[in-house]
């Protein structure tokens, strides 16, 4: 540690010293801390394994049967205090409840740091907002660190294909290795920000805001600097398209203070059947060494007016017709022919103007591909095995006429006597299908990995356009750093290229998504009565 401190003592970016990582504890660590404290009185000392003090009454040895072991990091209590040679209580990987849990131990008064609070391996880094809400709420919390910043893949050429790829453990023929455990950054090996970086930026941003009616409250989170260093920009969106942009005067809001703005003067005359959003951005007012003028440092988005629920009344005067053929209910109308299977109850064919659009049936879906943290961590296929080990079993399928529409109702049993799914297809004479989906599951069942439907569509529909959060992938527990707007990407751009293939590409709060050909306006459009999560 002497060499470390001698090397780094004059770097202002070094704010504390650590005695190591996951290296046990003993008198050697106490000696290291003592030397460090004598040498540098300006920086605090950290060491996560310095948990528990056997010299204090109330200490429980970890080998004692009375020790309350839970097998994870989130319940590691103060036993009854951490070692006296560190200046803070340090823990790994909390649950959202852990900060309050540690405070409630009431055995220590030192600051609490979660030196690793999020493991950013593969598709991960969720719940940052919820964790930081707790960090900011509780005075003893001083923050935490993400493991880690950058993927450490090495660029390598595949000898068979000639293609470059990022290699990890085992890709060089070695026998002993840690696989892709070096691929766990919020930026990729080439420095490209992943979705986790955008979420992390939003959680750490220097200004935050909230909207109550027309009152926009802006808080300066910074410790010393005024918000006057940034240019505030307001944009108004109608159905995902920017229609107004305003550059506001600088806001001289001191560190830690708030200001309230009335946004009424920025709002347009709003159409009854349109949705309106307000985007707020803060941009650098001048060039900095780390970014150019105009770089966005803080963002928030607010719903100003919601759009009314879509009405699927068909204007066609003719009626959709239904017949039974080859184990299917066949529904036909002008330019289309739809088949609902009597074997699996699913939409399994949609022929439009003579061309098939569906290449795998539309079925209830409750699972997703594993992420890295799934495989190495909590293993959902075991803990949530009820959902992974069962498939929807069709119990009945019925059809009826409803005015000019044809209605097909498919009922499934997902888990015997515990989970049922009801899917209703309301097919309009113009070929629009309104799909209603209902899941009934007993509360005693384990958490559900995913609730939705999945199908295969025409392979040429590789241009993905949507109105929802983007541009990069986002999930319900990692979507605050993303604006809902209209976006369009090719399928290759839409998919997140994780070094190790896994669950990816989801978009949240999607109002509609179209998967089309690149050159012609041909494809499939999915519209939600409420915002949905979708992926392709």
C-alpha positions, 0 to 999 in steps of 0.5 A: 500500500505504500507504493500505491499511495506514493504513486497516486497521492497527488491525484485530485481524483483519488478521494479515498484509499482502499486496503484491497478487495475481497482479501479477508481481514486480519492484523495486516489490514489493521497495520496497513490502515494505521500506516495510511492514516498516519501518512495521509490525514486528508483521505478516508480509509475503505475496506469492504471485508472489514465487517464485524468486530470480535472485540465487541459484545454482541459479535456473532462468529460466522461459524456460529449456528446462530449467525443469521446467514442468508447466502447473499450480500444484501443482508450483511448486518453490522456485527455489531460494528465494522472494524475500527480501522476503516472510516466507513461501513462498506457493503456489496450488492444491496437490495433496495431495502438494504440501506434502511436495513443497515441504518436500522441496525443502529450499531454504527454511525459511520457513513455507508458506501456500497462499493459494488452496488450494481453488476453491469455484466451483459444486459443488467444494471436495473433499479438504479433509480430505486437504489439512488432514491434510498441513497439520497433519502438516508443521510448516512448513505454516501453512494456507491460504485458500479462494477465496472466501467468498461468491457475488457474484451480483446479484438480477435479475428475468427480464423474460419470467417475472417470476422473480428470479434471481442474475445474473452476467457477460453477464446485463446485455447486456455483451459483455466479461465473465467469466461466472459467475466471480464465483459461487465462494463457500462461501456463496450470494449470499444468505448461505445456507451451501452444502455446502462450508461444512459440510465446511469447518466440520468440517475447522476445528472446535476439537475432533476425536475418534477411536474405538478399541473403547470408547475415545473420544479427544477432542483440543482443537485450539485454541491457547489455550482449554479445551474447558470452554467447550463442552457435550459431547452424545452421541447413540445412533442405531438404524438412523438414528433417535436412541434415546438422548441424553446431556449430558456434564459439561464437559471441562476439556481444555487447548489441544492436549491429549487426553482419553480417555472410555469410552463403554461406559456410553452404549451400549444393548443392541444388536439383532443385525440393527440398525445403531448409530451414535454422534454426538458434538457440542460446543455453546456453553455460553452466548450469544456475539456470533456465535451463541447458546447451543447452537450446534454447533461440532464434530461426529463420528460413529462406527459402533458396530455394522454391520447384517448384509447384507440377505437377499432370500429371498422368503416368497411360495409362488408362483413368478415366471414368465418369457416372451418377448414383443415383444423383451423378457423378461417376468417376472410375479407377483402385482401386477407385470409386469417387462420386461427388454429383449433390445435393451439388456438393461435393466429398461425397464418395471415395472408395479405394480398396473396402473401403470407405474413406469419411464420410462427404462431402468436402464442402466450409467452412467459420466458425470455433468453437468459442474461449473463447475471441469470446464468451466473447468478440467481438462475431463474429457470430453477427459482421460477421453474413453474414458468419455464417448465410448462407450455400453454395447453389449449383447453378450448377455442370458440368462435362467434359473429359480432356484427361485421366482426368475427371473434375467436376466443382461445383459453389456455391452462399454463400451470395446472389449476394455478394459471390460465390465459384467455386470448380473444381475437376480434377480427375486423372486416378490413383485416385489423385484429384486436387482441385482448389478453388476460392472465389469471395466476395464483399469488402463491406462484413464484414471480413471472419472468415475462408476460406477453405474446410472441410470434414469427413474422416475414423475414423481409420486415427488417426496418423497425419503427416505433413510438416509445422509449429509445433509441437504444434498448430499455427495460421497465427497471432501466428506462428513465434515461430515455425519451419517448419519441418516434424512432426508426432503425434497421433490425441490426441496429435495433438489436443490442450486440452483446459480446455473449448473446442473450436477452436484448432489444426491448423497448418500453412505453411503446405506443406502436411498432411497425416492422416493415420492408426497407424500401416499401411501406409493407409490413406489420403494425402493432398498436397498444391500447396502453404502452407496451414493452416490445422487441423484435 
